[in-house]
Amino acid sequence: MSKVSYYTPEGLKKLKDELNKLRDVERPKASQAIADARDKGDLSENAEYDAAKEAQGLLELRISKMEEVVSGARVIDESQLDTSKVLVHSHVRIKNVDNGTEVKYKLVAQSEADLKTGKISVDSPIGKGLLGKVVGDTAEVEVPNGKMKFEILEIWRE
């Protein structure tokens, strides 16, 4: 059974485009590489053939995993999000209780996460710690260095 993940329309389109590229471009390239290696003679001592077959196997595994992700993907209507608590696709402003640093994040599916643009995965330690919290709550997050505490200052949607 596939895991359900929530995406923005843009994020799902990007995921489907990547899957289509793997199916329509990379798969034929892998088949052609196998055919080219097969034409070079004895398959029992043909390292190029073995490498091409292994690359094809890895590609098929990647395609299979992406198909599973796409089948479990759901698009969220962000206008319907409850802004009283932190959910997937919520924008949140938090303050590190220890040092007072404030940051803004948008919680997204793992494949859409991009720290440079302020998008963190709901599966990350901070994302998991923030889910379900309301303004004024303090989230304790277990990170490799120990525990961090974040105060929820604001929740909104765009």
Residue frames relative to the residue before (quaternion, step in Angstrom):
aa qw qx qy qz dx dy dz
M 1.0000 0.0000 0.0000 0.0000 0.00 0.00 0.00
S 0.3868 -0.7472 0.4925 0.2228 3.56 -0.81 0.96
K 0.4906 -0.6493 0.5090 0.2803 3.49 -1.23 0.67
V 0.3796 -0.7164 0.5366 0.2341 3.58 -0.94 0.87
S 0.0180 -0.7710 0.6363 -0.0189 3.55 -0.95 0.99
Y 0.3236 -0.7630 0.5354 0.1627 3.55 -1.07 0.77
Y 0.0879 -0.8201 0.5649 -0.0260 3.53 -0.82 1.08
T 0.4723 -0.5679 0.5719 0.3569 3.48 -1.39 0.27
P 0.6432 -0.5052 0.3706 0.4401 3.63 -1.14 0.32
E 0.6487 0.5174 -0.3199 0.4573 3.61 1.01 -0.80
G 0.6565 0.5246 -0.3079 0.4461 3.57 0.96 -0.86
L 0.6638 0.4882 -0.3038 0.4783 3.58 0.98 -0.82
K 0.6242 0.5305 -0.3409 0.4612 3.60 1.00 -0.77
K 0.6433 0.5226 -0.3156 0.4619 3.59 0.96 -0.89
L 0.6488 0.5193 -0.3055 0.4648 3.57 0.98 -0.88
K 0.6841 0.4772 -0.2857 0.4718 3.59 0.90 -0.93
D 0.6218 0.5380 -0.3407 0.4559 3.60 1.05 -0.73
E 0.6518 0.5063 -0.3136 0.4697 3.57 0.98 -0.84
L 0.6439 0.5136 -0.3185 0.4692 3.60 0.97 -0.84
N 0.6586 0.5036 -0.3136 0.4629 3.60 0.93 -0.85
K 0.6259 0.5257 -0.3383 0.4663 3.60 1.04 -0.73
L 0.6431 0.5165 -0.3257 0.4621 3.58 0.95 -0.84
R 0.6972 0.4727 -0.2738 0.4643 3.59 0.91 -0.93
D 0.7937 0.3878 -0.1696 0.4369 3.56 0.75 -1.13
V 0.7633 0.3317 -0.1845 0.5228 3.61 1.12 -0.55
E 0.7532 0.4208 -0.2305 0.4499 3.57 0.65 -1.13
R 0.6342 0.5405 -0.3405 0.4356 3.62 0.97 -0.79
P 0.6785 0.4614 -0.3189 0.4744 3.66 0.82 -0.81
K 0.6071 0.5458 -0.3569 0.4541 3.62 1.07 -0.67
A 0.6566 0.5078 -0.3111 0.4629 3.58 0.96 -0.88
S 0.6494 0.5092 -0.3170 0.4675 3.61 0.96 -0.80
Q 0.6502 0.5112 -0.3125 0.4672 3.56 1.02 -0.81
A 0.6297 0.5336 -0.3315 0.4570 3.61 1.02 -0.78
I 0.6402 0.5056 -0.3212 0.4809 3.59 1.04 -0.76
A 0.6524 0.5147 -0.3122 0.4605 3.58 0.93 -0.90
D 0.6530 0.5141 -0.3136 0.4593 3.60 0.94 -0.87
A 0.6726 0.4870 -0.2946 0.4729 3.58 0.96 -0.89
R 0.6265 0.5436 -0.3351 0.4468 3.60 1.03 -0.76
D 0.6529 0.5359 -0.3055 0.4395 3.57 1.06 -0.76
K 0.6230 0.5759 -0.3366 0.4085 3.58 1.23 -0.31
G 0.7347 -0.4622 0.2328 0.4387 3.59 1.19 0.27
D 0.8720 -0.0992 0.0898 0.4709 3.50 -1.30 -0.68
L 0.3330 -0.7827 0.4995 0.1639 3.57 -0.53 1.24
S 0.5960 0.5982 -0.3724 0.3850 3.61 1.10 -0.53
E 0.7818 0.2416 -0.1448 0.5562 3.61 1.14 -0.50
N 0.4848 0.6739 -0.4152 0.3720 3.56 1.19 0.54
A 0.2438 -0.8053 0.5274 0.1181 3.58 -0.08 1.31
E 0.6129 0.5580 -0.3496 0.4369 3.58 1.05 -0.69
Y 0.6344 0.5181 -0.3172 0.4780 3.59 1.05 -0.79
D 0.6550 0.5146 -0.3101 0.4582 3.59 0.91 -0.93
A 0.6587 0.5064 -0.3037 0.4663 3.58 0.95 -0.89
A 0.6587 0.5074 -0.3102 0.4609 3.60 0.95 -0.85
K 0.6438 0.5091 -0.3192 0.4738 3.60 1.01 -0.79
E 0.6514 0.5052 -0.3159 0.4698 3.59 0.98 -0.82
A 0.6420 0.5164 -0.3195 0.4681 3.60 0.97 -0.85
Q 0.6392 0.5172 -0.3265 0.4662 3.58 1.02 -0.78
G 0.6395 0.5310 -0.3217 0.4535 3.59 0.99 -0.82
L 0.6607 0.4968 -0.2994 0.4764 3.58 0.98 -0.86
L 0.6323 0.5264 -0.3237 0.4673 3.58 1.03 -0.79
E 0.6654 0.4967 -0.3072 0.4650 3.60 0.90 -0.89
L 0.6207 0.5277 -0.3388 0.4706 3.59 1.05 -0.70
R 0.6552 0.5121 -0.3026 0.4657 3.57 0.97 -0.90
I 0.6405 0.5142 -0.3180 0.4735 3.58 0.99 -0.85
S 0.6513 0.5265 -0.3104 0.4498 3.57 0.92 -0.90
K 0.6679 0.4910 -0.3013 0.4712 3.59 0.91 -0.87
M 0.6620 0.4987 -0.3105 0.4654 3.59 0.98 -0.81
E 0.6176 0.5322 -0.3462 0.4642 3.59 1.05 -0.72
E 0.6357 0.5250 -0.3231 0.4646 3.58 1.05 -0.77
V 0.6473 0.5105 -0.3157 0.4699 3.59 0.98 -0.86
V 0.6696 0.4964 -0.3018 0.4627 3.59 0.88 -0.94
S 0.6572 0.5119 -0.3295 0.4443 3.60 0.95 -0.77
G 0.7247 0.4018 -0.2436 0.5041 3.60 1.15 -0.52
A 0.4945 0.6806 -0.4139 0.3478 3.57 1.30 0.05
R 0.0545 -0.7715 0.6337 0.0108 3.53 -1.06 0.84
V 0.3435 -0.7205 0.5642 0.2112 3.56 -1.05 0.82
I 0.2797 -0.7607 0.5667 0.1479 3.54 -0.93 0.95
D 0.3255 -0.6860 0.6150 0.2127 3.53 -1.04 0.84
E 0.3027 -0.8124 0.4714 0.1619 3.55 -0.09 1.32
S 0.5883 0.5790 -0.3815 0.4162 3.60 1.14 -0.44
Q 0.6852 0.4755 -0.2774 0.4769 3.58 1.22 -0.41
L 0.4474 0.7142 -0.4464 0.3009 3.60 1.26 -0.02
D 0.4173 -0.6663 0.5668 0.2461 3.53 -1.13 0.81
T 0.1956 -0.8127 0.5395 0.1011 3.60 -0.55 1.11
S 0.4772 0.6651 -0.4561 0.3491 3.58 1.19 0.26
K 0.7906 0.1215 -0.0891 0.5935 3.60 1.23 -0.34
V 0.5904 -0.5854 0.4294 0.3526 3.54 -1.27 0.45
L 0.0385 0.7802 -0.6186 0.0841 3.56 -0.79 1.15
V 0.6797 -0.3985 0.3732 0.4899 3.56 -1.30 -0.07
H 0.8233 0.1822 -0.2040 0.4974 3.57 -0.99 0.98
S 0.4384 0.6480 -0.4921 0.3817 3.59 1.19 0.37
H 0.2984 -0.6647 0.6451 0.2300 3.49 -1.28 0.55
V 0.0113 -0.8166 0.5759 -0.0365 3.56 -0.87 0.90
R 0.1870 -0.7318 0.6434 0.1247 3.54 -1.12 0.76
I 0.0173 -0.8155 0.5765 -0.0472 3.54 -0.69 1.15
K 0.2421 -0.7464 0.6011 0.1514 3.53 -1.29 0.46
N 0.4072 -0.6725 0.5644 0.2518 3.53 -0.97 0.95
V 0.4136 -0.7492 0.4632 0.2305 3.58 -0.49 1.21
D 0.6685 0.5361 -0.3020 0.4178 3.60 1.02 -0.77
N 0.8349 0.1753 -0.0777 0.5160 3.60 0.85 -0.89
G 0.5186 -0.6892 0.3878 0.3251 3.61 1.26 0.05
T 0.4414 0.7026 -0.4546 0.3237 3.60 1.25 0.05
E 0.1946 -0.7734 0.5946 0.1021 3.56 -0.94 0.94
V 0.0089 0.7799 -0.6256 0.0181 3.56 -1.09 0.81
K 0.2762 -0.7271 0.6035 0.1757 3.53 -1.30 0.47
Y 0.0216 -0.7901 0.6123 -0.0195 3.55 -1.00 0.91
K 0.2041 -0.6822 0.6725 0.2018 3.48 -1.40 0.27
L 0.3144 -0.7510 0.5520 0.1801 3.58 -0.82 0.99
V 0.0230 0.8148 -0.5719 0.0927 3.56 -0.66 1.17
A 0.6562 -0.4546 0.4025 0.4481 3.57 -1.34 0.03
Q 0.6792 -0.5317 0.3262 0.3867 3.55 -1.17 0.61
S 0.6922 0.4871 -0.2959 0.4428 3.61 0.91 -0.82
E 0.6775 0.4665 -0.2935 0.4871 3.61 1.23 -0.30
A 0.4628 0.7113 -0.4365 0.2988 3.59 1.25 -0.27
D 0.1336 0.7537 -0.6308 0.1273 3.55 -1.03 0.91
L 0.3116 -0.8031 0.4789 0.1691 3.55 -0.09 1.30
K 0.5933 0.5885 -0.3624 0.4126 3.61 1.09 -0.65
T 0.7525 0.3424 -0.2005 0.5256 3.57 1.09 -0.69
G 0.5888 -0.6238 0.3505 0.3760 3.57 1.26 0.29
K 0.5342 0.5998 -0.4200 0.4226 3.59 1.20 0.42
I 0.0275 -0.8001 0.5992 -0.0049 3.57 -0.68 1.12
S 0.5532 -0.6323 0.4437 0.3120 3.52 -1.16 0.68
V 0.4821 -0.6417 0.5103 0.3089 3.55 -1.10 0.71
D 0.6426 0.5169 -0.3155 0.4693 3.59 1.27 -0.28
S 0.5196 0.6208 -0.4230 0.4070 3.60 1.27 -0.11
P 0.6632 -0.5050 0.3490 0.4282 3.62 -1.15 0.37
I 0.6742 0.4726 -0.3060 0.4780 3.62 0.90 -0.85
G 0.6417 0.5319 -0.3232 0.4481 3.60 0.94 -0.88
K 0.6636 0.4948 -0.3036 0.4718 3.58 0.90 -0.91
G 0.6728 0.5165 -0.2966 0.4389 3.57 0.98 -0.85
L 0.6925 0.4860 -0.2750 0.4568 3.58 1.11 -0.66
L 0.5514 0.6472 -0.3958 0.3471 3.61 1.07 -0.66
G 0.8255 0.2354 -0.1968 0.4737 3.53 -0.95 0.96
K 0.5546 0.6097 -0.3992 0.4018 3.60 1.22 -0.20
V 0.2776 -0.7368 0.5935 0.1666 3.55 -1.29 0.51
V 0.6851 -0.4558 0.3494 0.4481 3.58 -1.27 0.28
G 0.7548 0.3338 -0.2811 0.4897 3.55 -0.87 1.01
D 0.5780 0.5787 -0.3801 0.4320 3.60 1.21 -0.42
T 0.2667 -0.7116 0.6187 0.1993 3.53 -1.31 0.38
A 0.2117 -0.7743 0.5884 0.0969 3.54 -0.81 1.08
E 0.1972 -0.7453 0.6252 0.1217 3.55 -0.88 0.97
V 0.0778 -0.8168 0.5714 -0.0143 3.53 -0.64 1.17
E 0.3156 -0.7309 0.5789 0.1762 3.55 -0.89 1.02
V 0.0145 0.7815 -0.6208 0.0605 3.55 -0.65 1.20
P 0.7156 -0.4568 0.2849 0.4451 3.62 -1.18 0.30
N 0.7045 0.4578 -0.2711 0.4696 3.63 1.06 -0.66
G 0.7294 -0.3397 0.2423 0.5421 3.61 1.23 -0.05
K 0.6814 -0.4453 0.3552 0.4597 3.56 -1.03 -0.82
M 0.1220 -0.7488 0.6466 0.0795 3.51 -1.15 0.76
K 0.2191 -0.7624 0.5954 0.1275 3.55 -1.15 0.67
F 0.0661 -0.7886 0.6113 -0.0015 3.52 -0.93 1.00
E 0.2568 -0.7386 0.6032 0.1571 3.55 -0.95 0.92
I 0.3709 -0.7137 0.5515 0.2212 3.57 -0.93 0.94
L 0.1677 -0.8214 0.5417 0.0617 3.58 -0.54 1.19
E 0.8093 -0.0492 0.0987 0.5770 3.58 0.98 -0.84
I 0.0814 -0.7589 0.6448 0.0406 3.56 -1.17 0.72
W 0.1537 0.7907 -0.5817 0.1132 3.59 -0.86 0.89
R 0.2744 -0.7073 0.6107 0.2270 3.53 -1.37 -0.01
E 0.4108 -0.7135 0.5073 0.2545 3.55 -1.13 0.50
